[in-house]
Amino acid sequence: MAKTNLSLELLLLLALATLWGASYTFIKIGIETIPPVTLIAARTLIAGALLLAVLRWRGLSLPRDAATWRRFLFQACLNSVVPFTLIAWAEQTIDAGIASILNATTPIFAFLMTALITRHEAVTARKLVGIVAGMTGISLIIGMEAFGGLGEQLLPQLAVVLATVCYAGAAIFGRGFKGLDPMMPAAGSLIAGAALLIPVSLVVDRPWTLAPSTESLLALLGLAVFSTALAFAIYFRLIQTLGSVGATAQAYLRVPIGVAIGALFLGERLSDTAWIGLGCVIVGVAAMTIPARRRGDAIADRG
């Protein structure tokens, strides 16, 4: 990645963390009156349609070949259909804070997958330090007492962990779309995801019988437009510029941002160790995203 683009990529990483940090609150409000499958079906449909409209406005069109759409469908399963639904289902019974903590382990799984399976990015001590620093920061910001509930609701917690593994796989598989405009795999995978989820929603939830609240509908809109459509466009760009592990490093920022949103809108308080935790998070993100230097010359580390 060119040196002149680094600041922009890190700003986009922060934006992505903010958009996804807000998603847990959106989901929590949405599922109060909208069942998980229907919430996620509507989320993917609205977001996919919005991105498709933007692509057409830009004079671009999605590929028409079957091979690319099979890849879109697989990416949809990894990046939206399975993880979105699992997290929405889990948040019916577990706190958004626990979900965000567990989901923040995405870089660890991405790191392990690249180290043990794909080996498409260099595994360095710097990235390992980033993982340790980031997880330490999350623990300090949330407060160790937040982990006290772990194990009491094992099934929904495991569902969030499985969603996290899916996200890690999606980050790696998403590199295969490098030749496309970043918005194309975002739109294509969301549309493919909606095609899978809508029939399930119609059979399982019968959405025409629901009476969602205004708050849930507004949360769904925010979730679809900002935390999905806009976020996915940024996400696929970062996979191409920062690499799969670097792109998932936003998980370290996503948690403190999500906590800050809770403090702002729900009156929650951060722990006294929050500032130390934020420092650890910054170190973790920097270690996993800033290119290494050797003998004073920048060496682009695609991770």
PyMOL commands that set and color helices and strands:
alter all, ss='L'
color gray80, all
select helices_A, chain A and resi 3-21+23-30+36-57+66-90+96-103+106-118+125-142+144-149+154-177+183-204+207-209+214-248+250-266+274-289
alter helices_A, ss='H'
color red, helices_A
select strands_A, chain A and resi 293-294+297-298
alter strands_A, ss='S'
color yellow, strands_A
deselect
rebuild
show_as cartoon
